[in-house]
Amino acid sequence: MTGTPETGYWTGGIIYTPAVGPAIDLELGATDANGTNWMLLAFDGLDGVDVAGQVVQRAGDHGAYAPPQYYAARNITLTVQASALSQALRDVARATMQQAVPVSDLALFRFDEPIPKQMYVRRSGRLTETYQNNVEATFTVGLVAPDPRKYSTVLHQAVVNQGAAAAGLAPPWTPPITLPAGAPPMALSASNAGSFETRPTVVVQGPVIAPQIVNVTTGQTVSYTSLTLGATDQLVVDFNSRTATFNGAFRPADLSSAWWVMPQASTTTVQLYGTASPGASMTVQWRDAWI
């Protein structure tokens, strides 16, 4: 093969990191270390998403009721061609493709739009292969993304720290008395630039007593009022799965908690309530989301 390698117009990648064994980074629209050119020939399913739910016919009346309806999983089909330097390397490419798309685990699929997007996927149905000659293979890859959102590849992060406690007033006092300013509130702003709501991960580092993570914009709160974090303790709250871990162990939120989201094209103000001492912090991580 001579000249400039043909890798097509579209670029992206499938990255799979198994629990055991080496990670696989299959870059599409690129040439790999074996000299194999990978072309993304076609794709389907990156536009709209199916919905789950239906209207319910009214009993003894015209029309129907419209109960809540939600987006279903996203189904994607990729057509990928591998052009190798030899038949043996073509077979290496075949094995790479089979390994890059797991059956029961999740791989990261990235599509390089003007704003690159990513989502977690796994295999859906049969992965088929066709052969034009001894050194080229074309794959039809069915994928399903359980979370239908397309996320930004950039992970945003905002951090706020608890300042030092205010100094007290020592007698004798001479009027007029000026009170010292208290420690600033642990609040920050997070902006979702996408077209669909996204859900953050919030990390609270102690020392904090009875932490409460409040969406000031909506008034919704996720609280852990019976929890005390020492200086080395960490509470990680995943708003997508609606679960949390305290030093790595599962920790349920108060039953009164209201799990909140960050709306599209807007800024959310997040505040940490509770009794926080100097050294405490709150970190909010999120990705912009599209549907």
TORKOL-4160 file (C-alpha; in steps of 0.2 Angstrom, whole numbers, padded with zeros to 4 digits, m for minus):
291
<pt num="1" X="0000" Y="0000" Z="0000"/>
<pt num="2" X="0007" Y="0017" Z="m0005"/>
<pt num="3" X="0002" Y="0035" Z="m0004"/>
<pt num="4" X="m0009" Y="0043" Z="0010"/>
<pt num="5" X="m0019" Y="0030" Z="0020"/>
<pt num="6" X="m0037" Y="0031" Z="0017"/>
<pt num="7" X="m0046" Y="0033" Z="0034"/>
<pt num="8" X="m0062" Y="0042" Z="0029"/>
<pt num="9" X="m0071" Y="0058" Z="0035"/>
<pt num="10" X="m0078" Y="0053" Z="0052"/>
<pt num="11" X="m0067" Y="0050" Z="0067"/>
<pt num="12" X="m0071" Y="0043" Z="0084"/>
<pt num="13" X="m0066" Y="0028" Z="0095"/>
<pt num="14" X="m0071" Y="0013" Z="0105"/>
<pt num="15" X="m0061" Y="0011" Z="0121"/>
<pt num="16" X="m0064" Y="m0004" Z="0132"/>
<pt num="17" X="m0055" Y="m0006" Z="0149"/>
<pt num="18" X="m0059" Y="m0024" Z="0155"/>
<pt num="19" X="m0057" Y="m0028" Z="0174"/>
<pt num="20" X="m0043" Y="m0040" Z="0169"/>
<pt num="21" X="m0031" Y="m0038" Z="0154"/>
<pt num="22" X="m0025" Y="m0024" Z="0144"/>
<pt num="23" X="m0036" Y="m0009" Z="0138"/>
<pt num="24" X="m0042" Y="m0008" Z="0120"/>
<pt num="25" X="m0042" Y="0009" Z="0111"/>
<pt num="26" X="m0049" Y="0007" Z="0094"/>
<pt num="27" X="m0048" Y="0023" Z="0085"/>
<pt num="28" X="m0059" Y="0026" Z="0070"/>
<pt num="29" X="m0053" Y="0037" Z="0056"/>
<pt num="30" X="m0035" Y="0033" Z="0060"/>
<pt num="31" X="m0021" Y="0021" Z="0057"/>
<pt num="32" X="m0016" Y="0009" Z="0071"/>
<pt num="33" X="0001" Y="0003" Z="0076"/>
<pt num="34" X="0000" Y="m0012" Z="0064"/>
<pt num="35" X="m0003" Y="0000" Z="0049"/>
<pt num="36" X="m0021" Y="m0005" Z="0048"/>
<pt num="37" X="m0032" Y="0009" Z="0042"/>
<pt num="38" X="m0049" Y="0010" Z="0052"/>
<pt num="39" X="m0063" Y="0019" Z="0043"/>
<pt num="40" X="m0080" Y="0023" Z="0050"/>
<pt num="41" X="m0091" Y="0021" Z="0034"/>
<pt num="42" X="m0108" Y="0024" Z="0041"/>
<pt num="43" X="m0118" Y="0026" Z="0057"/>
<pt num="44" X="m0136" Y="0026" Z="0063"/>
<pt num="45" X="m0144" Y="0030" Z="0080"/>
<pt num="46" X="m0135" Y="0046" Z="0085"/>
<pt num="47" X="m0150" Y="0057" Z="0080"/>
<pt num="48" X="m0166" Y="0053" Z="0089"/>
<pt num="49" X="m0170" Y="0040" Z="0103"/>
<pt num="50" X="m0185" Y="0029" Z="0105"/>
<pt num="51" X="m0197" Y="0032" Z="0119"/>
<pt num="52" X="m0204" Y="0021" Z="0132"/>
<pt num="53" X="m0222" Y="0022" Z="0137"/>
<pt num="54" X="m0239" Y="0024" Z="0129"/>
<pt num="55" X="m0256" Y="0033" Z="0130"/>
<pt num="56" X="m0270" Y="0024" Z="0139"/>
<pt num="57" X="m0287" Y="0024" Z="0131"/>
<pt num="58" X="m0301" Y="0033" Z="0141"/>
<pt num="59" X="m0315" Y="0021" Z="0148"/>
<pt num="60" X="m0331" Y="0025" Z="0140"/>
<pt num="61" X="m0325" Y="0041" Z="0132"/>
<pt num="62" X="m0316" Y="0048" Z="0117"/>
<pt num="63" X="m0297" Y="0050" Z="0118"/>
<pt num="64" X="m0284" Y="0044" Z="0130"/>
<pt num="65" X="m0274" Y="0048" Z="0145"/>
<pt num="66" X="m0256" Y="0054" Z="0143"/>
<pt num="67" X="m0245" Y="0046" Z="0158"/>
<pt num="68" X="m0227" Y="0050" Z="0159"/>
<pt num="69" X="m0216" Y="0045" Z="0145"/>
<pt num="70" X="m0197" Y="0043" Z="0145"/>
<pt num="71" X="m0183" Y="0040" Z="0133"/>
<pt num="72" X="m0178" Y="0022" Z="0130"/>
<pt num="73" X="m0160" Y="0015" Z="0128"/>
<pt num="74" X="m0151" Y="0022" Z="0112"/>
<pt num="75" X="m0148" Y="0009" Z="0099"/>
<pt num="76" X="m0133" Y="0013" Z="0087"/>
<pt num="77" X="m0126" Y="0004" Z="0072"/>
<pt num="78" X="m0109" Y="0007" Z="0065"/>
<pt num="79" X="m0101" Y="0001" Z="0049"/>
<pt num="80" X="m0082" Y="0000" Z="0050"/>
<pt num="81" X="m0069" Y="m0005" Z="0038"/>
<pt num="82" X="m0052" Y="m0011" Z="0042"/>
<pt num="83" X="m0039" Y="m0011" Z="0028"/>
<pt num="84" X="m0023" Y="m0021" Z="0034"/>
<pt num="85" X="m0006" Y="m0023" Z="0026"/>
<pt num="86" X="m0008" Y="m0042" Z="0026"/>
<pt num="87" X="m0020" Y="m0056" Z="0028"/>
<pt num="88" X="m0013" Y="m0060" Z="0045"/>
<pt num="89" X="m0014" Y="m0042" Z="0051"/>
<pt num="90" X="m0032" Y="m0042" Z="0044"/>
<pt num="91" X="m0036" Y="m0056" Z="0056"/>
<pt num="92" X="m0028" Y="m0046" Z="0071"/>
<pt num="93" X="m0040" Y="m0032" Z="0066"/>
<pt num="94" X="m0055" Y="m0044" Z="0067"/>
<pt num="95" X="m0050" Y="m0050" Z="0084"/>
<pt num="96" X="m0047" Y="m0032" Z="0090"/>
<pt num="97" X="m0065" Y="m0027" Z="0084"/>
<pt num="98" X="m0073" Y="m0042" Z="0093"/>
<pt num="99" X="m0064" Y="m0038" Z="0109"/>
<pt num="100" X="m0067" Y="m0019" Z="0108"/>
<pt num="101" X="m0086" Y="m0021" Z="0110"/>
<pt num="102" X="m0090" Y="m0031" Z="0126"/>
<pt num="103" X="m0106" Y="m0042" Z="0128"/>
<pt num="104" X="m0110" Y="m0039" Z="0146"/>
<pt num="105" X="m0098" Y="m0025" Z="0151"/>
<pt num="106" X="m0098" Y="m0007" Z="0145"/>
<pt num="107" X="m0086" Y="0002" Z="0133"/>
<pt num="108" X="m0084" Y="0020" Z="0129"/>
<pt num="109" X="m0089" Y="0026" Z="0112"/>
<pt num="110" X="m0083" Y="0043" Z="0106"/>
<pt num="111" X="m0089" Y="0052" Z="0091"/>
<pt num="112" X="m0080" Y="0067" Z="0085"/>
<pt num="113" X="m0093" Y="0080" Z="0081"/>
<pt num="114" X="m0088" Y="0099" Z="0081"/>
<pt num="115" X="m0092" Y="0096" Z="0100"/>
<pt num="116" X="m0085" Y="0079" Z="0103"/>
<pt num="117" X="m0098" Y="0067" Z="0112"/>
<pt num="118" X="m0097" Y="0051" Z="0121"/>
<pt num="119" X="m0108" Y="0037" Z="0129"/>
<pt num="120" X="m0106" Y="0020" Z="0136"/>
<pt num="121" X="m0111" Y="0006" Z="0126"/>
<pt num="122" X="m0111" Y="m0013" Z="0124"/>
<pt num="123" X="m0114" Y="m0025" Z="0110"/>
<pt num="124" X="m0132" Y="m0028" Z="0104"/>
<pt num="125" X="m0135" Y="m0043" Z="0093"/>
<pt num="126" X="m0123" Y="m0051" Z="0081"/>
<pt num="127" X="m0107" Y="m0042" Z="0075"/>
<pt num="128" X="m0105" Y="m0047" Z="0057"/>
<pt num="129" X="m0090" Y="m0047" Z="0045"/>
<pt num="130" X="m0089" Y="m0046" Z="0026"/>
<pt num="131" X="m0073" Y="m0047" Z="0016"/>
<pt num="132" X="m0069" Y="m0038" Z="0000"/>
<pt num="133" X="m0052" Y="m0047" Z="m0002"/>
<pt num="134" X="m0038" Y="m0055" Z="0009"/>
<pt num="135" X="m0033" Y="m0039" Z="0018"/>
<pt num="136" X="m0049" Y="m0029" Z="0021"/>
<pt num="137" X="m0064" Y="m0033" Z="0032"/>
<pt num="138" X="m0080" Y="m0023" Z="0034"/>
<pt num="139" X="m0089" Y="m0024" Z="0051"/>
<pt num="140" X="m0108" Y="m0021" Z="0055"/>
<pt num="141" X="m0108" Y="m0017" Z="0074"/>
<pt num="142" X="m0124" Y="m0016" Z="0084"/>
<pt num="143" X="m0122" Y="m0006" Z="0100"/>
<pt num="144" X="m0134" Y="m0001" Z="0114"/>
<pt num="145" X="m0132" Y="0014" Z="0126"/>
<pt num="146" X="m0142" Y="0011" Z="0142"/>
<pt num="147" X="m0140" Y="0029" Z="0145"/>
<pt num="148" X="m0147" Y="0038" Z="0130"/>
<pt num="149" X="m0138" Y="0055" Z="0133"/>
<pt num="150" X="m0123" Y="0060" Z="0123"/>
<pt num="151" X="m0111" Y="0068" Z="0135"/>
<pt num="152" X="m0097" Y="0080" Z="0132"/>
<pt num="153" X="m0080" Y="0072" Z="0132"/>
<pt num="154" X="m0074" Y="0086" Z="0144"/>
<pt num="155" X="m0077" Y="0083" Z="0162"/>
<pt num="156" X="m0081" Y="0100" Z="0171"/>
<pt num="157" X="m0077" Y="0102" Z="0189"/>
<pt num="158" X="m0080" Y="0116" Z="0202"/>
<pt num="159" X="m0073" Y="0116" Z="0220"/>
<pt num="160" X="m0077" Y="0126" Z="0235"/>
<pt num="161" X="m0068" Y="0125" Z="0251"/>
<pt num="162" X="m0073" Y="0130" Z="0269"/>
<pt num="163" X="m0063" Y="0145" Z="0275"/>
<pt num="164" X="m0056" Y="0148" Z="0292"/>
<pt num="165" X="m0068" Y="0151" Z="0306"/>
<pt num="166" X="m0071" Y="0169" Z="0311"/>
<pt num="167" X="m0061" Y="0175" Z="0326"/>
<pt num="168" X="m0071" Y="0179" Z="0342"/>
<pt num="169" X="m0072" Y="0195" Z="0352"/>
<pt num="170" X="m0062" Y="0196" Z="0368"/>
<pt num="171" X="m0067" Y="0208" Z="0382"/>
<pt num="172" X="m0067" Y="0221" Z="0387"/>
<pt num="173" X="m0079" Y="0228" Z="0374"/>
<pt num="174" X="m0080" Y="0246" Z="0369"/>
<pt num="175" X="m0096" Y="0252" Z="0360"/>
<pt num="176" X="m0099" Y="0253" Z="0346"/>
<pt num="177" X="m0095" Y="0234" Z="0343"/>
<pt num="178" X="m0091" Y="0228" Z="0325"/>
<pt num="179" X="m0094" Y="0209" Z="0323"/>
<pt num="180" X="m0081" Y="0200" Z="0312"/>
<pt num="181" X="m0088" Y="0192" Z="0296"/>
<pt num="182" X="m0092" Y="0174" Z="0297"/>
<pt num="183" X="m0085" Y="0160" Z="0286"/>
<pt num="184" X="m0091" Y="0162" Z="0268"/>
<pt num="185" X="m0105" Y="0149" Z="0262"/>
<pt num="186" X="m0100" Y="0134" Z="0253"/>
<pt num="187" X="m0108" Y="0137" Z="0237"/>
<pt num="188" X="m0104" Y="0136" Z="0218"/>
<pt num="189" X="m0111" Y="0138" Z="0201"/>
<pt num="190" X="m0111" Y="0124" Z="0188"/>
<pt num="191" X="m0117" Y="0126" Z="0170"/>
<pt num="192" X="m0124" Y="0113" Z="0158"/>
<pt num="193" X="m0121" Y="0119" Z="0140"/>
<pt num="194" X="m0130" Y="0104" Z="0132"/>
<pt num="195" X="m0148" Y="0102" Z="0126"/>
<pt num="196" X="m0154" Y="0090" Z="0139"/>
<pt num="197" X="m0153" Y="0088" Z="0158"/>
<pt num="198" X="m0137" Y="0081" Z="0166"/>
<pt num="199" X="m0133" Y="0073" Z="0183"/>
<pt num="200" X="m0118" Y="0078" Z="0193"/>
<pt num="201" X="m0107" Y="0068" Z="0205"/>
<pt num="202" X="m0104" Y="0078" Z="0221"/>
<pt num="203" X="m0089" Y="0074" Z="0232"/>
<pt num="204" X="m0090" Y="0080" Z="0250"/>
<pt num="205" X="m0073" Y="0080" Z="0260"/>
<pt num="206" X="m0074" Y="0082" Z="0279"/>
<pt num="207" X="m0074" Y="0088" Z="0292"/>
<pt num="208" X="m0093" Y="0091" Z="0290"/>
<pt num="209" X="m0108" Y="0086" Z="0301"/>
<pt num="210" X="m0125" Y="0082" Z="0294"/>
<pt num="211" X="m0121" Y="0087" Z="0275"/>
<pt num="212" X="m0135" Y="0092" Z="0264"/>
<pt num="213" X="m0132" Y="0095" Z="0246"/>
<pt num="214" X="m0144" Y="0109" Z="0240"/>
<pt num="215" X="m0149" Y="0114" Z="0223"/>
<pt num="216" X="m0152" Y="0132" Z="0227"/>
<pt num="217" X="m0160" Y="0135" Z="0210"/>
<pt num="218" X="m0175" Y="0123" Z="0214"/>
<pt num="219" X="m0174" Y="0121" Z="0232"/>
<pt num="220" X="m0172" Y="0102" Z="0231"/>
<pt num="221" X="m0160" Y="0094" Z="0244"/>
<pt num="222" X="m0151" Y="0077" Z="0246"/>
<pt num="223" X="m0146" Y="0075" Z="0264"/>
<pt num="224" X="m0137" Y="0064" Z="0276"/>
<pt num="225" X="m0142" Y="0072" Z="0293"/>
<pt num="226" X="m0136" Y="0057" Z="0303"/>
<pt num="227" X="m0118" Y="0057" Z="0296"/>
<pt num="228" X="m0102" Y="0065" Z="0302"/>
<pt num="229" X="m0087" Y="0066" Z="0292"/>
<pt num="230" X="m0070" Y="0068" Z="0299"/>
<pt num="231" X="m0055" Y="0077" Z="0291"/>
<pt num="232" X="m0051" Y="0061" Z="0281"/>
<pt num="233" X="m0068" Y="0055" Z="0277"/>
<pt num="234" X="m0076" Y="0057" Z="0260"/>
<pt num="235" X="m0094" Y="0056" Z="0254"/>
<pt num="236" X="m0097" Y="0053" Z="0235"/>
<pt num="237" X="m0114" Y="0056" Z="0229"/>
<pt num="238" X="m0119" Y="0050" Z="0211"/>
<pt num="239" X="m0135" Y="0059" Z="0206"/>
<pt num="240" X="m0136" Y="0048" Z="0190"/>
<pt num="241" X="m0138" Y="0032" Z="0200"/>
<pt num="242" X="m0145" Y="0040" Z="0215"/>
<pt num="243" X="m0133" Y="0032" Z="0227"/>
<pt num="244" X="m0119" Y="0037" Z="0238"/>
<pt num="245" X="m0103" Y="0029" Z="0246"/>
<pt num="246" X="m0095" Y="0035" Z="0262"/>
<pt num="247" X="m0077" Y="0030" Z="0262"/>
<pt num="248" X="m0081" Y="0017" Z="0248"/>
<pt num="249" X="m0096" Y="0009" Z="0257"/>
<pt num="250" X="m0114" Y="0011" Z="0252"/>
<pt num="251" X="m0123" Y="0025" Z="0261"/>
<pt num="252" X="m0141" Y="0029" Z="0259"/>
<pt num="253" X="m0148" Y="0046" Z="0259"/>
<pt num="254" X="m0162" Y="0052" Z="0270"/>
<pt num="255" X="m0179" Y="0047" Z="0265"/>
<pt num="256" X="m0184" Y="0065" Z="0263"/>
<pt num="257" X="m0171" Y="0068" Z="0250"/>
<pt num="258" X="m0176" Y="0074" Z="0233"/>
<pt num="259" X="m0164" Y="0070" Z="0219"/>
<pt num="260" X="m0161" Y="0084" Z="0207"/>
<pt num="261" X="m0154" Y="0087" Z="0190"/>
<pt num="262" X="m0145" Y="0101" Z="0181"/>
<pt num="263" X="m0157" Y="0108" Z="0167"/>
<pt num="264" X="m0151" Y="0111" Z="0149"/>
<pt num="265" X="m0143" Y="0127" Z="0144"/>
<pt num="266" X="m0143" Y="0134" Z="0162"/>
<pt num="267" X="m0133" Y="0137" Z="0177"/>
<pt num="268" X="m0137" Y="0128" Z="0194"/>
<pt num="269" X="m0131" Y="0135" Z="0211"/>
<pt num="270" X="m0126" Y="0121" Z="0223"/>
<pt num="271" X="m0123" Y="0124" Z="0241"/>
<pt num="272" X="m0117" Y="0112" Z="0255"/>
<pt num="273" X="m0127" Y="0114" Z="0271"/>
<pt num="274" X="m0122" Y="0107" Z="0288"/>
<pt num="275" X="m0108" Y="0111" Z="0301"/>
<pt num="276" X="m0092" Y="0112" Z="0291"/>
<pt num="277" X="m0075" Y="0115" Z="0299"/>
<pt num="278" X="m0060" Y="0123" Z="0290"/>
<pt num="279" X="m0053" Y="0110" Z="0278"/>
<pt num="280" X="m0070" Y="0104" Z="0272"/>
<pt num="281" X="m0074" Y="0105" Z="0254"/>
<pt num="282" X="m0087" Y="0101" Z="0240"/>
<pt num="283" X="m0082" Y="0096" Z="0223"/>
<pt num="284" X="m0096" Y="0095" Z="0209"/>
<pt num="285" X="m0091" Y="0086" Z="0193"/>
<pt num="286" X="m0103" Y="0085" Z="0177"/>
<pt num="287" X="m0103" Y="0083" Z="0159"/>
<pt num="288" X="m0114" Y="0093" Z="0147"/>
<pt num="289" X="m0128" Y="0082" Z="0140"/>
<pt num="290" X="m0137" Y="0081" Z="0123"/>
<pt num="291" X="m0151" Y="0069" Z="0118"/>
